Amino acid sequence: MTKAEAKQRIDQLCSELQEYNYQYYVLAQPKISDYEFDLLLKELEKLEAEYPEFVRPDSPTHRVGGQPTKDFPTVKHRYPMLSLSNSYSLEEINGFDARVRKIVGHAVDYVCELKYDGLSISLTYENGLLIRAVTRGDGVHGDDVTNNVKTIRSIPLHLRGNYPKQLEIRGEVLMPHKEFERLNSEREEIGENPFANPRNAAAGSLKMQDPAEVAKRKLDAFFYFIPHELPRISTHYEALKYAQSLGLKVSGNMAICKNIDQIMEFINDWDLGRRHLPYDIDGIVIKVNDIELQRQLGYTAKNPRWAIAYKFKAERVETLLESIDYQVGRTGAVTPVANLKPVQLAGTTVKRASLHNADIIAELDVRIGDTVFVEKGGEIIPKIVGVNPDKRPENAKPLHFITTCPQCGHVLVRNEGEAAHYCPNEEFCPPQIKGKLEHFISRKAMNIDSLGEGKIEMLYDHGLVKNVADLYDLTFDKLFGLEKVIEATAGKKEKKISFKEKTARNILAGIEQSKQVPFQRVLFALGIRYVGETVAKKLAAYFGNIQKLMNASYDELISVDEIGEKIAESVIRYFSRAEHLQMIDRLKSHGLQMEKHADTEPVSDVLSGKAFVVSGVFERYSRNEIKALIEQNGGKNVGSISSRTDYVLAGANMGPAKKAKAESLGIPIISEEEFEGMIGG
């Protein structure tokens, strides 16, 4: 390929990928499969590596993240990013309409829009190219987060159509509910505190130092205001439609309202409808539609006079705080949980609410016996947001966070810079031991599914397992006939369960089969704090075996891709403990995989980010071989079909229920031959 041909092909690929990206993330009308898109992207990456002089500033390869940065330069906004005046009552909305009509002398049209609960952002395009993305900051100055914003696939790197020489547009970056739940699940799995709500998660993600990490968080964005004049545009509604024609994501959930009754109808509709959106909104924004009237109405020092935000009232109830429990997690983190007098909230009965940590308890000054206000954060998680001081009992005493573990009595510790208290007695604290055992047998780790459904607790309570190595000392005689009595509860009799012969043999077979689990999953299964599934793969690939990892220095660890100071310190701390080294020696002696074998080495990344469900019987491979090929080529195996599944790989005798579900969700069902084609034979 000549240089001229390379440049032509790079330009062609950039244009095609931008179009496909727009169709997928803005219009939600994909024209090609994810697999085909990825092949084109990889071709572009390869060409750009060979011909770096032809890399375009709007190249779709920038979506995967640029170079990490420790600084976000402060930038002055060309047009101040003023906040909106907020209202919590419909009477104030009536008053706003009355003031507007009094000033302009006649009735006006308004545009009603959803008020997104995310992070405000301002984008600047020059000659169609995205050159800067700045946070709101204090309204006058904000932080330049351009590299991170480029990873958001719904934001165009280059505008479409008839764009102006310069365009500034304002919008909101947000995190969809599904991504928020996935991210929090991942954080809890590696011992980090979950985000309180999607807004905090979006804000935290946009200020991460590594754009490649931001890219993994699947942020989204909507745009709703152009702060400067545009030729032949006289209304706000026209401006948004024009922005939409340029490829910017503008919500379809907006309406022109000609009077206060229509505004109220829009507010009431979305007060109910917001529960069905895939992201959070916290109100409705009402704007005068005519841009000339906006100029006439003008601004106060802080807010435009031509717009107002109506904030939905979070459903709040009062109830009694009866007691507080302190729960100990797998990593030793101690979480206070409020036990409440049962109360109805947003359609469910709420009995408990997290108090998160000692700082929250102190900030709220919450006490046993208090009447507390409870809301659902993000309409998902019940939380105590305040106390009714008028109903406080005279004998209510200030709460002090416990100083010893409620399970083992060990003195708690609180690391500098962390909000949580921890029980450091990880080898002898019952909930930590059971949590580590449950993590070890989980599907993504050792996958010993025959030990699920409370069996770990039975083994622990009978003194048969105290750490994960004890699982491999179990015998049929130890398991057969093992009993547990479940105490009687209201309306139910006492129940006795026991391990029969089949149960005992299934458990032993599952444990034996786990000895074939590859090294990276064994490493993940150990439960080292901050070492999640992805980090375990990185460490296993870099060091190759457990011995080299145990001997690794701090400098060696942080030289590994995506391994930072916190992870490196945690790994060193874990392997410095004699009991952990003894446990690993025992696991080695039982035949667990403690080094990475050639057949588990990555072959390619052509399936990177793709989730597969494997079903049926295959001609040339066993199911395990198929799954290994998926992982070796960068894909991942999942156990059940959902909207997050990318492909169902079907052999003979695929279950009809799985087939029907895949078809109903529009998930491609591919054959063994098609799969071989995807990985290059």
C-alpha positions in Angstrom: 0.0 0.0 0.0 1.4 3.4 -1.0 1.2 6.4 1.4 -1.5 7.9 -0.8 -3.6 4.7 -0.6 -3.1 4.5 3.2 -4.3 8.1 3.7 -7.3 7.5 1.4 -8.2 4.3 3.3 -7.7 6.0 6.8 -10.0 8.9 5.7 -12.6 6.4 4.4 -12.5 4.3 7.6 -12.8 7.4 9.8 -15.9 8.6 7.8 -17.5 5.2 7.8 -16.9 4.5 11.5 -18.2 8.0 12.5 -21.4 7.3 10.6 -21.9 3.9 12.2 -21.1 5.4 15.6 -23.8 8.1 15.1 -26.3 5.5 13.9 -25.7 3.3 17.0 -25.2 5.7 19.9 -27.3 8.7 18.8 -30.1 7.3 16.6 -30.1 3.8 18.3 -30.4 2.3 14.8 -27.3 0.2 14.2 -26.5 -0.5 10.6 -23.7 -3.1 11.1 -22.9 -5.7 13.8 -20.5 -4.9 16.7 -18.2 -7.5 15.2 -18.1 -5.8 11.8 -17.5 -2.4 13.5 -14.7 -3.8 15.6 -13.0 -5.3 12.5 -13.1 -1.9 10.8 -11.8 -0.2 13.9 -8.9 -2.6 14.2 -8.0 -2.1 10.5 -7.9 1.7 11.2 -5.8 1.2 14.4 -3.3 -0.9 12.4 -3.1 1.7 9.5 -2.6 4.6 12.0 0.2 2.7 13.7 1.9 2.2 10.4 1.2 5.7 9.1 1.1 8.0 12.2 1.4 11.1 10.0 -2.1 10.5 8.8 -3.8 10.1 12.2 -6.8 12.5 12.2 -7.8 14.5 15.3 -11.3 13.2 14.9 -10.2 9.6 14.5 -12.6 7.0 16.1 -9.6 5.4 17.7 -9.5 8.3 20.2 -12.6 6.8 21.7 -10.5 4.1 23.5 -8.7 6.8 25.5 -5.6 9.0 25.1 -2.6 9.4 27.4 -3.2 9.6 31.2 -3.0 13.1 32.7 -2.6 14.2 36.3 -3.8 17.8 35.6 -7.0 19.2 34.3 -6.2 22.8 33.1 -8.6 25.6 34.2 -10.3 27.2 31.3 -12.4 30.4 31.3 -15.8 30.0 29.6 -16.4 32.2 26.6 -20.0 32.5 27.8 -20.6 32.1 31.6 -22.3 28.8 32.5 -25.1 30.2 34.8 -27.2 27.9 36.9 -31.0 27.9 36.7 -33.3 29.1 39.3 -34.8 26.1 41.0 -38.4 25.7 42.1 -40.0 22.9 44.2 -43.6 24.2 43.9 -46.0 24.4 41.0 -47.1 27.8 42.4 -43.6 29.2 41.7 -43.9 27.9 38.1 -47.2 29.9 37.8 -45.4 32.9 39.2 -42.6 32.5 36.6 -45.1 32.4 33.8 -46.9 35.5 35.2 -43.6 37.5 35.4 -42.6 36.6 31.9 -46.0 37.6 30.4 -46.0 40.8 32.4 -42.5 41.8 31.0 -43.1 40.9 27.4 -46.8 42.0 27.4 -48.3 38.8 25.9 -48.4 35.1 26.2 -45.3 33.1 25.1 -44.3 29.7 24.0 -42.1 27.6 26.3 -40.0 24.6 25.6 -40.2 22.0 28.4 -37.2 19.5 28.7 -36.0 16.9 31.0 -33.6 18.0 33.7 -30.8 15.4 33.7 -29.1 14.5 36.9 -25.4 14.4 35.8 -22.5 16.7 35.3 -22.7 19.9 33.2 -20.4 20.1 30.2 -19.6 22.7 27.5 -18.2 21.5 24.1 -16.5 23.8 21.6 -16.3 22.8 17.9 -14.2 24.6 15.4 -14.7 23.8 11.7 -16.8 20.9 12.9 -14.0 19.4 15.0 -14.3 18.9 18.8 -11.4 21.0 20.3 -12.4 21.4 23.9 -14.7 20.0 26.6 -15.0 21.9 29.9 -16.9 21.3 33.1 -19.1 23.9 34.6 -16.8 24.6 37.5 -17.9 27.9 39.2 -19.7 29.0 36.1 -16.8 31.3 35.0 -14.0 28.8 35.0 -14.1 25.1 34.5 -11.8 22.1 34.0 -10.6 21.0 30.6 -11.6 17.3 30.4 -11.4 17.0 26.6 -9.5 13.7 26.4 -12.0 12.0 28.8 -15.0 13.4 27.0 -13.7 12.0 23.7 -14.3 8.5 25.1 -18.1 9.1 25.3 -19.4 7.5 22.1 -22.6 9.5 21.9 -20.5 12.7 21.6 -19.4 13.3 18.0 -15.7 14.1 17.4 -16.6 15.8 14.2 -20.0 17.3 13.4 -22.2 16.2 10.5 -24.0 18.3 8.0 -24.0 22.1 7.6 -22.0 23.1 10.7 -20.9 26.6 11.6 -17.3 27.7 11.7 -17.5 27.7 15.5 -20.1 26.1 17.8 -20.4 26.0 21.5 -23.0 23.7 23.1 -24.0 22.8 26.6 -25.2 19.5 27.9 -25.0 16.9 30.6 -22.8 13.9 31.0 -24.6 11.1 32.8 -24.2 7.4 33.7 -27.1 5.0 32.7 -28.6 2.9 35.5 -27.3 -0.4 34.1 -23.7 0.9 33.9 -24.0 2.3 37.5 -25.2 -1.1 38.8 -22.4 -2.9 36.9 -19.7 -0.4 38.2 -20.9 -0.6 41.8 -21.0 -4.4 41.7 -17.4 -4.4 40.4 -16.2 -2.0 43.1 -17.8 -4.0 45.9 -16.2 -7.2 44.5 -12.7 -5.8 44.9 -13.3 -4.1 48.2 -14.0 -0.5 47.2 -16.9 1.6 48.4 -19.8 1.8 45.9 -20.8 5.2 44.5 -23.8 6.7 46.2 -25.6 7.5 43.0 -25.2 7.7 39.2 -24.5 11.5 39.3 -21.5 11.0 41.6 -20.3 8.1 39.5 -20.4 10.2 36.3 -18.6 13.1 38.0 -15.9 10.8 39.4 -15.4 9.1 36.1 -15.0 12.3 34.1 -12.2 13.4 36.4 -10.2 10.1 36.2 -6.6 10.5 35.2 -6.6 7.7 32.6 -9.0 8.2 29.6 -8.7 4.5 28.9 -10.4 3.8 32.2 -13.1 6.4 31.5 -13.8 4.7 28.2 -14.8 1.5 30.1 -17.5 3.3 32.0 -19.9 3.8 29.1 -21.0 7.4 30.0 -23.7 9.1 27.9 -24.5 12.7 27.2 -27.5 14.9 26.1 -27.3 18.5 24.8 -29.8 21.2 25.4 -28.4 24.8 24.9 -26.4 26.8 22.4 -25.3 30.1 24.1 -24.6 32.1 21.0 -26.4 33.3 17.9 -26.9 31.1 14.9 -27.9 32.3 11.4 -31.6 31.8 10.6 -32.3 30.4 14.0 -34.9 32.3 16.0 -36.2 29.9 18.6 -34.6 27.6 21.2 -36.5 24.6 19.7 -35.1 25.3 16.3 -31.6 25.5 17.8 -31.9 22.1 19.4 -33.2 20.6 16.2 -30.3 22.1 14.3 -27.9 20.7 16.9 -29.5 17.3 16.3 -28.9 17.6 12.6 -25.2 18.1 13.4 -25.0 14.7 15.0 -25.4 15.9 18.6 -27.6 13.8 20.9 -30.7 15.9 21.8 -33.5 14.3 23.8 -36.7 13.5 21.9 -38.6 14.0 25.2 -39.2 17.8 24.9 -42.3 19.7 23.9 -43.4 23.2 23.0 -46.0 24.3 25.6 -48.2 27.3 24.8 -49.7 27.9 28.3 -49.3 27.0 32.0 -51.7 24.1 31.7 -49.6 22.4 29.1 -46.5 23.0 31.3 -48.2 21.4 34.3 -49.3 18.4 32.1 -45.7 17.9 31.0 -44.4 18.1 34.6 -47.0 15.6 35.9 -46.5 13.2 33.0 -42.7 13.0 33.7 -43.0 12.9 37.4 -44.5 9.4 36.8 -42.6 8.6 33.5 -39.1 9.2 35.0 -39.2 5.9 36.7 -39.1 4.2 33.3 -36.1 6.0 32.0 -32.7 4.3 31.8 -31.0 7.3 33.5 -31.8 9.8 36.2 -33.7 13.0 35.8 -34.5 15.2 38.8 -36.9 17.7 37.3 -38.2 19.6 34.3 -36.6 22.7 32.7 -39.0 25.4 31.3 -37.4 27.9 28.8 -38.9 30.7 26.8 -38.8 29.5 23.2 -38.3 32.8 21.4 -34.5 33.8 21.4 -35.3 37.5 21.0 -37.6 37.3 24.0 -34.8 35.6 25.9 -32.6 38.6 25.2 -35.3 41.0 26.3 -35.8 39.1 29.6 -32.1 39.0 30.3 -30.3 37.7 33.3 -29.8 38.2 37.0 -26.2 37.9 38.4 -26.7 34.2 38.7 -29.6 33.0 36.6 -31.4 33.6 33.3 -34.8 35.3 33.7 -36.2 33.3 30.8 -35.8 29.8 32.2 -36.6 28.0 35.5 -36.1 24.4 36.7 -38.9 22.6 38.5 -37.3 20.0 40.8 -39.3 16.8 41.5 -39.8 16.2 45.2 -38.0 13.0 46.2 -40.6 10.7 47.8 -39.8 11.1 51.5 -41.3 9.4 54.5 -40.9 9.6 58.2 -40.3 6.5 60.3 -38.7 5.4 63.5 -35.1 4.3 63.7 -35.3 1.3 66.0 -31.7 0.0 66.0 -28.5 -0.2 64.1 -26.7 -3.3 63.0 -23.0 -3.3 61.9 -22.3 -5.7 59.0 -18.9 -7.0 58.2 -18.1 -7.7 54.5 -15.6 -10.0 52.8 -12.9 -7.4 52.9 -13.5 -6.5 56.5 -15.3 -3.2 55.8 -17.9 -2.5 58.5 -21.1 -0.9 57.3 -23.8 0.5 59.7 -27.3 -0.5 58.7 -30.4 1.2 60.2 -33.3 -1.0 61.2 -36.5 1.0 60.6 -40.1 0.7 61.6 -41.5 -0.7 58.2 -42.8 2.0 56.0 -44.1 2.3 52.4 -41.8 4.2 50.1 -42.0 4.5 46.2 -44.1 1.3 46.1 -42.1 -0.9 48.3 -41.9 -1.6 52.1 -38.7 -0.3 53.5 -37.3 -1.9 56.7 -33.6 -1.1 56.4 -31.4 1.7 55.1 -27.6 2.0 54.9 -25.9 4.7 56.9 -22.6 4.1 55.0 -20.0 5.1 57.5 -19.1 7.0 60.7 -18.9 10.4 58.9 -22.5 10.1 57.7 -23.8 9.2 61.2 -22.0 12.2 62.6 -23.2 14.5 59.9 -26.8 13.5 60.4 -26.5 13.3 64.2 -28.8 10.4 64.0 -29.7 8.6 67.2 -31.6 5.4 68.2 -35.3 6.3 68.7 -35.2 9.2 66.3 -37.9 9.8 63.8 -35.9 9.9 60.5 -36.6 11.1 57.0 -36.0 8.3 54.4 -35.7 8.8 50.6 -34.8 6.5 47.8 -31.5 7.7 46.3 -31.7 7.7 42.6 -35.1 5.9 43.1 -33.1 2.8 43.9 -31.5 2.6 47.3 -33.3 3.7 50.5 -31.2 6.2 52.6 -31.7 8.3 55.7 -31.5 12.0 54.7 -32.3 13.7 57.9 -33.8 13.7 61.4 -37.0 15.3 62.7 -35.6 17.0 65.9 -39.1 17.9 67.1 -39.8 14.2 67.7 -36.5 13.2 69.3 -36.9 11.4 72.6 -35.3 13.3 75.6 -33.1 10.3 76.5 -31.7 9.8 72.9 -28.0 9.7 73.2 -25.4 10.6 70.4 -24.3 7.6 68.4 -20.6 6.7 68.4 -19.3 4.3 65.8 -18.3 0.9 67.3 -14.6 0.4 68.1 -14.5 -3.4 68.0 -15.8 -5.9 65.4 -19.3 -7.0 66.1 -18.5 -10.5 65.0 -15.0 -11.3 66.4 -14.3 -8.5 68.9 -11.1 -7.3 67.2 -10.3 -3.6 67.4 -11.3 -1.8 64.2 -9.0 0.3 62.1 -9.6 3.3 59.8 -7.0 3.9 57.2 -6.0 7.5 56.5 -8.0 9.0 53.7 -10.7 6.3 53.8 -14.3 6.7 55.2 -14.8 3.0 56.2 -13.7 1.2 59.3 -12.2 -2.2 58.9 -11.8 -5.3 61.0 -8.1 -6.4 60.3 -8.7 -9.9 61.8 -9.3 -11.4 58.3 -8.2 -15.0 59.2 -10.5 -15.4 62.2 -13.5 -13.1 61.7 -16.4 -15.4 60.7 -18.2 -13.2 58.1 -14.9 -12.4 56.4 -14.0 -16.1 56.3 -17.4 -17.1 54.9 -17.3 -14.1 52.5 -13.9 -15.2 51.2 -15.0 -18.8 50.8 -18.2 -17.7 48.9 -16.0 -15.5 46.7 -13.6 -18.4 46.0 -16.3 -20.7 44.8 -18.2 -18.1 42.7 -18.8 -18.5 39.0 -16.1 -16.0 37.9 -13.6 -17.5 40.3 -13.3 -21.3 40.8 -16.9 -21.9 39.7 -17.7 -24.7 42.3 -21.4 -24.3 41.8 -22.1 -27.6 43.8 -21.1 -25.6 46.9 -23.7 -22.9 46.6 -27.0 -22.4 48.4 -25.8 -22.1 51.9 -23.5 -25.1 51.9 -20.4 -23.0 52.7 -22.1 -21.9 55.9 -22.8 -25.5 56.9 -19.2 -26.5 56.3 -18.0 -23.5 58.3 -20.4 -24.0 61.2 -19.3 -27.7 61.5 -15.6 -26.6 61.6 -14.7 -28.3 58.3 -13.4 -25.2 56.5 -11.6 -22.2 57.9 -9.9 -21.1 54.7 -10.1 -21.9 51.0 -7.4 -24.6 51.2 -9.5 -26.6 53.6 -12.0 -27.2 50.8 -9.5 -29.5 49.1 -9.2 -31.6 52.3 -12.9 -32.6 52.3 -13.7 -36.2 52.0 -16.9 -38.2 51.4 -16.9 -39.3 55.1 -16.7 -35.7 56.3 -19.6 -34.6 54.1 -22.0 -37.5 54.1 -24.8 -37.0 56.6 -23.8 -33.5 57.6 -26.9 -31.8 59.1 -28.2 -28.3 59.7 -31.3 -27.3 61.6 -33.2 -24.3 60.4 -35.1 -22.8 63.3 -38.8 -22.3 63.2 -40.1 -18.9 62.1 -43.5 -17.3 62.1 -45.9 -19.7 60.3 -43.1 -22.2 59.5 -41.9 -25.3 61.3 -38.4 -26.2 62.2 -36.5 -27.8 59.2 -33.6 -30.1 59.0 -31.4 -30.4 56.0 -28.6 -32.9 55.4 -26.0 -33.9 52.8 -27.1 -37.1 51.1 -24.8 -39.3 49.1 -25.4 -37.5 45.8 -24.9 -34.1 47.3 -21.6 -35.2 48.9 -20.3 -36.7 45.6 -21.3 -33.6 43.6 -19.5 -31.3 46.0 -16.3 -33.4 45.7 -16.6 -33.6 41.9 -17.0 -29.8 41.7 -13.9 -29.3 43.9 -11.9 -31.7 41.9 -12.9 -30.1 38.6 -11.9 -26.7 39.9 -8.2 -27.8 39.8 -8.3 -27.2 36.1 -9.4 -23.5 36.5 -6.6 -21.3 34.8 -4.2 -19.3 36.9 -5.7 -15.9 36.4 -9.1 -17.1 37.9 -7.3 -18.7 40.8 -5.6 -15.4 41.5 -8.9 -13.6 41.3 -10.4 -16.3 43.6 -7.9 -15.6 46.4 -9.8 -12.4 47.1 -6.8 -9.9 47.3 -8.3 -6.5 48.0 -8.6 -4.4 44.8 -7.6 -7.4 42.6 -10.7 -7.9 40.5 -11.2 -10.1 37.5 -9.4 -7.7 35.0 -6.5 -6.9 37.4 -6.0 -10.6 38.0 -5.7 -11.2 34.3 -3.2 -8.4 33.9 -1.0 -9.7 36.8 -1.2 -13.3 35.6 -0.2 -12.4 32.1 2.7 -10.2 33.2 4.2 -12.4 35.9 3.2 -15.8 34.5 3.2 -17.7 37.9 2.4 -17.2 41.5 6.0 -17.3 42.7 7.1 -14.4 40.5 4.1 -12.4 41.7 4.8 -13.1 45.3 8.4 -12.0 44.9 7.5 -8.8 42.9 8.6 -5.5 44.2 6.5 -2.4 44.4 8.2 -0.9 41.3 7.7 -4.1 39.3 4.0 -4.1 40.2 3.2 -0.5 39.2 5.0 -1.0 35.9 2.2 -3.4 34.9 -0.5 -1.8 32.8 -3.4 -0.5 34.9 -1.7 -1.4 38.2 -1.6 1.6 40.5 -0.2 2.4 43.9 -3.2 1.1 45.8 -3.3 -2.3 44.1 0.5 -2.7 44.3 0.5 -2.0 48.1 -2.5 -4.4 48.6 -0.7 -7.2 46.7 2.5 -6.8 48.7 0.6 -6.7 51.9 -1.3 -9.9 51.1 1.8 -11.9 50.2 3.7 -10.6 53.3 1.4 -12.6 55.6 2.7 -16.0 56.6 -0.8 -17.6 56.8 -1.4 -16.6 53.1 1.8 -18.1 52.0 1.0 -21.4 53.8 -2.5 -21.4 52.3 -1.0 -21.0 48.8 1.4 -23.8 49.4 -1.5 -26.1 50.4 -3.4 -25.1 47.2 -0.3 -25.8 45.1 0.0 -29.3 46.7 -3.6 -30.0 45.8 -2.8 -29.3 42.2 -4.4 -25.9 41.5 -3.1 -24.0 38.5 -0.5 -21.5 39.8 1.1 -20.6 36.5 -0.2 -19.5 33.1 0.0 -22.2 30.5 0.5 -21.7 26.8 -3.1 -22.8 25.9 -4.5 -20.0 28.1 -2.3 -17.3 26.6 -4.2 -14.7 24.6 -4.2 -15.4 20.9 -5.8 -12.2 19.7 -8.2 -9.5 20.9 -10.7 -9.7 18.0 -13.5 -10.5 20.5 -12.5 -7.8 23.0 -15.5 -6.6 25.0 -17.9 -9.2 23.5 -20.0 -11.4 25.8 -20.9 -15.0 24.6 -23.4 -17.5 25.7 -22.4 -21.0 24.6 -25.3 -23.5 24.2 -25.6 -27.0 22.6 -23.2 -29.7 21.3 -20.4 -28.9 18.8 -18.8 -31.0 16.2 -15.1 -30.0 16.4 -14.8 -28.7 20.0 -16.0 -29.5 23.5 -17.9 -26.7 25.3 -14.9 -26.0 27.5 -12.7 -25.7 24.4 -15.1 -23.3 22.8 -15.1 -21.2 26.0 -11.4 -21.2 26.2 -11.2 -20.0 22.5 -13.5 -17.1 23.4 -11.3 -16.0 26.3 -8.1 -16.5 24.3 -9.4 -14.1 21.7 -10.4 -11.4 24.2 -14.1 -12.3 24.7 -15.9 -13.3 27.8 -18.3 -16.1 28.7 -21.6 -15.4 30.4 -24.0 -18.0 31.9 -27.3 -16.6 30.7 -28.8 -14.6 27.9 -29.6 -10.9 28.7 -29.6 -7.6 26.9 -25.9 -7.4 27.6 -25.1 -10.6 25.6 -23.5 -9.9 22.2 -23.7 -13.4 20.7 -25.2 -16.8 21.3 -22.9 -19.5 20.0 -25.2 -22.4 19.2 -24.4 -26.0 18.6 -26.8 -29.0 18.0 -29.6 -29.5 20.6 -29.7 -25.8 21.7 -32.5 -25.3 24.2 -35.6 -23.9 22.6 -36.1 -21.4 25.5 -32.6 -20.0 25.0 -33.2 -19.7 21.3 -36.5 -17.9 21.8 -35.0 -15.5 24.4 -32.1 -14.6 22.1 -34.5 -14.0 19.2 -36.8 -11.8 21.3 -33.8 -9.6 22.4 -32.4 -9.5 18.8 -29.1 -11.2 19.8 -27.3 -12.8 16.9 -27.2 -16.6 17.1 -24.0 -17.9 15.4 -22.8 -21.3 14.3 -19.5 -23.1 15.0 -18.4 -22.2 11.5 -19.3 -18.5 11.9 -17.4 -18.4 15.2 -14.3 -19.8 13.5 -14.6 -17.1 10.9 -14.7 -14.4 13.6 -11.5 -15.6 15.1 -9.8 -16.2 11.8 -10.2 -20.0 11.6 
